[in-house]
Amino acid sequence: TIIHTAHGLTVHAGLSKFKKKLYLFLERFAAKRTKKFICVTKLVEDSLVEQGITEREKCVVIPNFAGPSYDPNKVDPARIEKLRSKLGLPKNATLLTCAARLVDDKGLSESISVLHDLPKNVFLAIAGDGPKKDKLQKLAELLNVADPVRFLGWVDTFDMPALLSLTDVFISATK
C-alpha cells in the first residue's frame, strides 16, 4: 500500500512549461498507484484535485502542526532557557512562531508586517528556510521590524518542542 504525504506542490508558478508537463505526468503516474494522500492543508488537497493528480476521495487533510500529544511540561526547562538565551528574548517577551518553507504562500510577509503594529516586547521566530528568505529579511528591514524577527533556519525535531514551549502564539498562515 502506498500512502503519500503531500507537504507542498511540485507543480507551481515559476516552473517552465516543460517542467510543469513533466512533473504533472510523473505526479499523475504515481498517483494511480497511491491508495491515499495525506495533505497538510486544504489548499494542497484542492490543488491535487484541480490538477487532475488524484480524486478528492483519496485525500485526507491532517494539518502539519503540534497535535494534542505535545506536552510542554515534558520539555527540559534547561533546553528552553538555552533557546531563550540563544534567541535573545527578554523574560517579558511574547513570542509568535511560524514554522514553514520560506515561500510566498505561507503568509510570512503578513506575519512580519503585523509586527509594526504590536508592542515592542513581541518577537517573531520563523523556523524554516527557502528561496524567499532574503526577500523576507529585506521586508523586515524596510518595515523597521528586523530587530524582533528571528530567522532560525531549519529547526530539527529535537529542538522544536523547546521552541513550541517558548511560543505564545503559533502562526499557521498558509494561503
Stockholm file with secondary structure:
# STOCKHOLM 1.0

chainA/1-175         TIIHTAHGLTVHAGLSKFKKKLYLFLERFAAKRTKKFICVTKLVEDSLVEQGITEREKCVVIPNFAGPSYDPNKVDPARIEKLRSKLGLPKNATLLTCAARLVDDKGLSESISVLHDLPKNVFLAIAGDGPKKDKLQKLAELLNVADPVRFLGWVDTFDMPALLSLTDVFISATK
#=GR chainA/1-175 SS CCEEEECSCSSCTTCCHHHHHHHHHHHHHHHTTCSEEEESSHHHHHHHHHTTSSCGGGEEECCSSCCTTCCGGGSCHHHHHHHHHHHTCCTTCEEEEEESCSSGGGSHHHHHHGGGGSCTTEEEEEEBCCTTHHHHHHHHHHTTCTTTEEEEECCCTTTHHHHHHHCSEEECCCC
#=GC SS_cons         CCEEEECSCSSCTTCCHHHHHHHHHHHHHHHTTCSEEEESSHHHHHHHHHTTSSCGGGEEECCSSCCTTCCGGGSCHHHHHHHHHHHTCCTTCEEEEEESCSSGGGSHHHHHHGGGGSCTTEEEEEEBCCTTHHHHHHHHHHTTCTTTEEEEECCCTTTHHHHHHHCSEEECCCC
//
